[in-house]
């Protein structure tokens, strides 16, 4: 994606959804699913950080 605004919106939405499922789930997921969720959560936060850095740098 070339537009950092779109990337930031998508990464923020994914991070919010994953954060909600990780921190507010009613039951504990399997170990594999927990590792997968945390991995995607960290990647979404990293993508959000990079998109925000591109926005700041572009101005």
Phi and psi in degrees as GROMACS dihedral restraints (atoms count N, CA, C in turn):
[ dihedral_restraints ]
;  ai    aj    ak    al  type     phi  dphi    fc
    3     4     5     6     1   -90.5    20    10
    4     5     6     7     1   -23.0    20    10
    6     7     8     9     1   -91.5    20    10
    7     8     9    10     1   112.1    20    10
    9    10    11    12     1   -67.1    20    10
   10    11    12    13     1   -22.3    20    10
   12    13    14    15     1   -66.5    20    10
   13    14    15    16     1   -42.8    20    10
   15    16    17    18     1   -66.4    20    10
   16    17    18    19     1   -42.9    20    10
   18    19    20    21     1   -60.6    20    10
   19    20    21    22     1   -41.8    20    10
   21    22    23    24     1   -65.0    20    10
   22    23    24    25     1   -41.1    20    10
   24    25    26    27     1   -64.8    20    10
   25    26    27    28     1   -45.1    20    10
   27    28    29    30     1   -66.0    20    10
   28    29    30    31     1   -45.6    20    10
   30    31    32    33     1   -64.1    20    10
   31    32    33    34     1   -39.2    20    10
   33    34    35    36     1   -65.9    20    10
   34    35    36    37     1   -40.7    20    10
   36    37    38    39     1   -65.3    20    10
   37    38    39    40     1   -43.5    20    10
   39    40    41    42     1   -66.3    20    10
   40    41    42    43     1   -42.7    20    10
   42    43    44    45     1   -64.3    20    10
   43    44    45    46     1   -39.5    20    10
   45    46    47    48     1   -65.4    20    10
   46    47    48    49     1   -43.6    20    10
   48    49    50    51     1   -65.6    20    10
   49    50    51    52     1   -45.9    20    10
   51    52    53    54     1   -66.2    20    10
   52    53    54    55     1   -39.3    20    10
   54    55    56    57     1   -61.1    20    10
   55    56    57    58     1   -40.8    20    10
   57    58    59    60     1   -63.4    20    10
   58    59    60    61     1   -45.1    20    10
   60    61    62    63     1   -69.4    20    10
   61    62    63    64     1   -29.8    20    10
   63    64    65    66     1   -76.3    20    10
   64    65    66    67     1   -48.9    20    10
   66    67    68    69     1   -88.5    20    10
   67    68    69    70     1   -20.3    20    10
   69    70    71    72     1  -122.3    20    10
   70    71    72    73     1    23.9    20    10
   72    73    74    75     1   -77.3    20    10
   73    74    75    76     1   147.6    20    10
   75    76    77    78     1   -77.4    20    10
   76    77    78    79     1   -29.7    20    10
   78    79    80    81     1  -131.6    20    10
   79    80    81    82     1   155.7    20    10
   81    82    83    84     1   -76.3    20    10
   82    83    84    85     1   132.9    20    10
   84    85    86    87     1   -78.2    20    10
   85    86    87    88     1   171.1    20    10
   87    88    89    90     1   -66.5    20    10
   88    89    90    91     1   164.4    20    10
   90    91    92    93     1   -61.4    20    10
   91    92    93    94     1   -42.8    20    10
   93    94    95    96     1   -61.6    20    10
   94    95    96    97     1   -45.1    20    10
   96    97    98    99     1   -66.2    20    10
   97    98    99   100     1   -37.9    20    10
   99   100   101   102     1   -63.9    20    10
  100   101   102   103     1   -43.4    20    10
  102   103   104   105     1   -64.2    20    10
  103   104   105   106     1   -41.9    20    10
  105   106   107   108     1   -63.7    20    10
  106   107   108   109     1   -44.4    20    10
  108   109   110   111     1   -62.3    20    10
  109   110   111   112     1   -45.7    20    10
  111   112   113   114     1   -65.3    20    10
  112   113   114   115     1   -37.7    20    10
  114   115   116   117     1   -62.7    20    10
  115   116   117   118     1   -48.7    20    10
  117   118   119   120     1   -65.8    20    10
  118   119   120   121     1   -34.1    20    10
  120   121   122   123     1   -63.7    20    10
  121   122   123   124     1   -46.0    20    10
  123   124   125   126     1   -65.6    20    10
  124   125   126   127     1   -40.5    20    10
  126   127   128   129     1   -65.4    20    10
  127   128   129   130     1   -39.7    20    10
  129   130   131   132     1   -65.0    20    10
  130   131   132   133     1   -40.3    20    10
  132   133   134   135     1   -66.0    20    10
  133   134   135   136     1   -38.8    20    10
  135   136   137   138     1   -65.0    20    10
  136   137   138   139     1   -42.1    20    10
  138   139   140   141     1   -62.9    20    10
  139   140   141   142     1   -39.0    20    10
  141   142   143   144     1   -64.0    20    10
  142   143   144   145     1   -42.7    20    10
  144   145   146   147     1   -62.3    20    10
  145   146   147   148     1   -42.7    20    10
  147   148   149   150     1   -66.8    20    10
  148   149   150   151     1   -41.4    20    10
  150   151   152   153     1   -64.2    20    10
  151   152   153   154     1   -41.2    20    10
  153   154   155   156     1   -67.0    20    10
  154   155   156   157     1   -37.3    20    10
  156   157   158   159     1   -64.1    20    10
  157   158   159   160     1   -39.5    20    10
  159   160   161   162     1   -65.6    20    10
  160   161   162   163     1   -36.2    20    10
  162   163   164   165     1   -65.4    20    10
  163   164   165   166     1   -44.0    20    10
  165   166   167   168     1   -67.4    20    10
  166   167   168   169     1   -41.0    20    10
  168   169   170   171     1   -67.8    20    10
  169   170   171   172     1   -33.1    20    10
  171   172   173   174     1   -73.7    20    10
  172   173   174   175     1   -15.6    20    10
